[in-house]
């Protein structure tokens, strides 16, 4: 990265409970009220470091809207400002 520049919206790890279909049911202990949208990103498959993510835009019980994703490569969950 170029000196003096910083990345915006860097993903942070999140504790996500999911149902059998892989859809989030809670994030950091807060219930998911609705899954508003979901999508898959697969990129850089031709490189040594491919990217695979399944994203969810969520409405949480505490009134927040949140975007989370699960890495299809590591299985880890992250939250990211959208």
HUJOBEL-V15476 format. One line per field, one symbol per residue. phi: phi as a letter, one per 20 degrees, with the letter a starting at -180 (. if undefined). psi: psi as a letter, one per 40 degrees, with the letter a starting at -180 (. if undefined). burial: # if it has 9 or more other C-alpha atoms within 8 Angstrom, else .. Layout:
# HUJOBEL-V15476
phi->???
psi->???
burial->???
This chain:
# HUJOBEL-V15476
phi->.fgndcfelffcfcedecefenefdbclndfeebefbbbddcblfedfcfccbdeceddefenedbdcbdffednedbdbfd
psi->ihieiihifhiiiihhhiadeehhdihfehihdihdiiihhhifeeiegihhihihhihideeihihiihheddeiiiihh.
burial->.............###.#....#####..###..#..#..##..#....############....#######....####..
